[in-house]
Amino acid sequence: MGALDRGTPVARRLAAAPAKRAAAAVRRRTARAAAHGPSVQPRPAGSGPMLSHLDASDRPTMVDVGAKAVTHRIAEAEARVRLPAAVAAALRRSGHRTRKGPVFDTAILAGVMGAKRTAELIPFCHPLSLEHCQVSIDFGPRAARSPGAARSPAVVSVRCRVEVRHKTGVEMEALTGAAVAALTIYDMCKALSHDIRIEGLRLLSKSGGRRRVGA
């Protein structure tokens, strides 16, 4: 039998068959990979320090604190809220109140609530029964101003101090409490201005664990 004419339907189907088989194989491999997840090789020994929330195969994991000793853990964090001068003046005149209510008192309540619910917000935080949580909010010192100069923005300092006797620390609870309190100040005052800035969220100190930070 002579060679098939390349223009016939049979010849075209035969010519396309290898490409179709290759495409089908790729689809099968892709489906298997999606079903079983990407292949991850274990971390080679001596390849450097591991993050505490990654296992030997670089998979996310919760830190096992079962073997740790219970100690008195304390952490304090700070956030700063920068208010336009007009907003700060209005708050001082009103006794720190807006139409929504008492700004600082509401923020203190929100900060404590946020600290207690940290484990619901940060995936690998251990749920803790906090023994103490204190949120303090104060205006920073007023900057000296020369006559005729424009008033500078005011800074509100938000601090959250948390304590617990447990196997793991409370720095995330302190940071969350400070952040939520600062966000609440923004929410209570945003009707006065949207130029309010939250900045400088940081851990001031932690103690009771393997590493000590700050005072």
C-alpha positions in Angstrom: 0.0 0.0 0.0 1.4 3.4 -0.9 2.0 6.2 1.5 -1.1 8.1 2.7 -1.7 11.5 1.2 -0.9 14.0 3.9 -4.0 16.0 3.0 -6.5 13.2 3.8 -8.4 13.2 7.1 -6.9 9.9 8.1 -3.4 11.2 7.6 -4.1 14.4 9.6 -5.5 12.3 12.5 -2.4 10.1 12.5 -0.1 13.1 12.5 -1.9 14.8 15.4 -2.1 11.6 17.6 1.4 12.0 19.3 0.7 15.6 20.3 -2.7 14.6 21.7 -1.2 11.8 23.7 1.5 14.1 25.1 -1.1 16.7 26.1 -3.2 14.0 27.8 -0.2 12.9 29.8 0.5 16.4 31.0 -3.1 16.8 32.1 -2.9 13.5 34.0 0.3 14.6 35.8 -1.2 18.0 36.6 -4.3 16.4 38.1 -2.2 14.0 40.2 -0.1 16.9 41.6 -3.2 18.9 42.4 -4.7 15.9 44.3 -1.6 15.1 46.4 -0.1 18.6 46.7 3.4 19.7 45.6 6.3 17.5 46.4 8.4 18.9 49.2 11.8 17.4 50.1 12.9 17.4 53.7 15.3 20.1 54.7 18.9 18.9 54.4 20.8 18.6 57.7 22.9 21.6 58.5 21.1 23.9 56.1 20.8 26.7 58.5 18.3 27.8 61.2 14.6 27.0 60.8 11.7 29.3 61.5 9.8 28.1 64.6 6.5 27.8 62.6 8.0 25.6 59.9 8.6 21.8 60.2 11.6 19.9 58.6 9.8 19.9 55.3 9.1 23.7 55.4 5.4 23.1 56.1 3.6 25.5 58.4 3.1 24.0 61.9 2.2 25.1 65.4 5.1 25.2 67.9 5.0 22.3 70.3 5.3 23.8 73.8 4.4 20.6 75.7 7.9 20.1 77.1 8.4 23.7 78.2 8.2 24.8 81.8 5.4 27.1 83.1 6.9 30.5 83.9 5.6 34.0 84.6 5.4 35.6 81.1 5.1 39.4 80.7 5.1 41.4 77.5 4.5 45.1 76.7 3.9 46.6 73.3 3.3 50.1 71.9 1.5 51.8 69.0 1.4 55.5 68.2 -1.5 57.4 66.7 -0.6 60.6 65.0 -3.5 63.1 65.1 -3.8 66.3 63.1 -3.5 69.3 65.4 -7.1 70.2 65.0 -8.3 66.7 66.0 -6.1 66.7 69.0 -7.4 70.1 70.1 -11.0 69.0 69.7 -10.3 65.9 71.8 -8.7 67.9 74.5 -11.6 70.4 74.6 -14.2 67.6 74.8 -12.5 65.5 77.4 -11.5 62.9 74.8 -15.0 62.4 73.5 -16.6 62.4 70.1 -20.2 61.7 69.0 -19.4 58.0 69.2 -18.6 58.3 72.9 -15.5 58.3 75.1 -12.5 57.7 72.7 -9.8 56.6 75.0 -12.0 54.5 77.3 -13.6 52.7 74.3 -10.1 52.0 72.9 -8.9 50.6 76.2 -11.8 48.1 76.2 -11.2 47.2 72.6 -7.5 46.6 73.3 -8.2 44.2 76.1 -10.7 42.4 74.0 -8.3 42.2 71.1 -5.5 40.8 73.3 -7.8 38.1 74.7 -8.8 37.0 71.2 -5.3 37.0 69.6 -5.4 33.2 69.0 -8.5 33.7 66.8 -6.7 36.2 64.6 -3.1 34.9 64.4 -3.1 31.3 63.1 -0.4 29.7 65.2 -0.8 31.6 68.4 -1.7 29.3 71.4 -5.0 30.1 73.1 -4.1 31.6 76.5 -6.2 32.5 79.5 -4.6 35.9 80.3 -4.1 36.7 83.9 -3.8 40.4 83.4 -4.0 42.9 80.6 -3.6 46.7 81.0 -4.0 49.2 78.2 -2.9 52.8 78.8 -3.4 55.7 76.4 -1.9 59.1 76.8 -1.1 62.2 74.7 2.7 62.6 74.3 4.3 65.9 75.4 3.4 68.9 73.4 6.1 70.2 71.2 7.3 73.8 71.7 5.9 76.1 69.1 7.2 79.5 68.1 4.7 82.4 67.8 2.8 82.3 64.5 4.0 78.8 63.5 1.4 76.2 62.5 0.5 73.7 65.1 2.2 70.3 64.7 0.4 67.0 64.9 -0.1 65.4 68.3 1.0 61.8 69.1 -1.1 59.5 71.2 0.9 56.7 72.9 -1.0 53.4 73.2 0.6 50.7 75.4 -0.6 47.2 76.2 0.9 45.1 79.0 0.0 41.4 79.3 0.8 38.8 81.9 0.2 35.0 82.1 1.8 32.0 83.8 2.2 29.6 80.9 4.6 27.6 78.7 4.5 30.2 75.9 4.9 34.0 75.8 2.4 36.8 75.3 4.1 39.2 73.0 1.6 38.7 70.2 -1.2 39.4 72.7 0.5 42.6 73.7 1.0 43.7 70.1 -2.6 42.8 69.1 -4.0 44.7 72.1 -2.0 47.8 71.2 -2.9 47.6 67.5 -6.7 47.1 68.2 -6.7 50.0 70.7 -5.0 52.2 68.1 -7.4 51.2 65.4 -10.3 52.0 67.7 -9.0 55.5 68.2 -8.9 55.9 64.4 -12.5 54.6 64.2 -13.8 56.9 66.9 -12.1 60.0 65.4 -12.3 59.4 61.6 -15.4 61.7 61.4 -13.0 64.5 62.3 -10.3 63.7 59.9 -8.9 60.8 57.7 -5.4 62.1 58.1 -4.9 60.2 61.3 -1.9 57.8 61.1 -1.1 54.7 63.1 2.6 54.0 63.3 5.4 52.5 65.3 3.7 49.3 66.4 6.5 47.5 68.3 7.4 45.2 71.1 8.9 47.1 74.1 9.7 44.2 76.4 9.2 40.6 77.1 10.3 38.3 79.9 9.8 34.9 81.4 10.9 32.8 78.4 14.1 31.7 76.8 14.8 35.2 75.3 14.4 38.5 77.1 13.7 41.7 75.3 14.0 45.3 76.6 13.6 46.1 80.3 
